Amino acid sequence: MAGDINFCTFDLISEIAAGVNEDITSIDQQPFFQGYQATTLLTTYNLYGLLVPDYINSGPGFVTKDTVDAVAEMVSKYR
């Protein structure tokens, strides 16, 4: 419920996923986009002179009770 957030984070681990299911909202800021993608885009520019788009949506992405199971399944594949 809006206004009743008890805990926020930017990393989704199993304990956070469980908390989302217990009505605690977690914020996943998608560190892939914040670190790896920025490095890849700069490297591509330096190596090949390719420019990046004007806008890249890098989050935040909100994980809610409606999406937590799908997100947790995807995250578990990369941990």
N, C-alpha and C positions, 0 to 999 in steps of 0.2 A: 504494500500500500504506500502510495506517495507520502512522504513526510515521516515515515516510520523506518527509515533505513538505519540499521544498527552498525553496519560494517561495509566498507568499500575497499576494493583492491584492484590491481591491474593484472594480476596473474591468476589463472584458473587452474587450480589443483583439485583433487578429489574432495578435500575438506571444504573448499569454497563452493564446489558444485552441490555438496550436501546442504550447505548453508542456504544456497539459493532455493533449494526445494523446501526449506523451512521458512520461506518468506523473508530471507535476507538477500538484498540485491547486491550483486557483484558487478563491477565494471571491468571489462576486459579491453585494455587499450591496444591490443594487438601489437606486441613488441616486435613481431616480424616486420611490420611496416615501418616501425620507428627506427630500427637498427639495420637489419639486413638489406631491406629494400633501398634505403638511402645510400648505403655503401655501393650497392649494385648500380644504381643510377649514376652516381658520381664516377665510378669506374668506367661505365659505358661511355659517358661523356668524354672522359680523359683519353680513353683508348680509340674511340671511333668518332668523336665529335658529334654524337647524337644528342639532341636536346630532349629534355623530359617534358611531359605535358604540363600545362599551367596549373593543373589541380589534380592531386592524388588524394583520394579519401583514405585517410589512415586511422580513422576511428574518432572517438571511442566507439566501441560496439558494446551495447548493453546486453548482458546475459540475464535473462529472466526465467521464471519457472516454465514458460512456454518454450524456451530455446535451450535450456541448460543440458538436457540429455543429449541432443545432437552435437552441441559444442563440446561437451565433455568427452563424447566418443571420438570426435576428431582430434582433440588435444591428446588423448591417451595414445593415439597412433604415433605421435611425435615425441613422446617422453620416454 
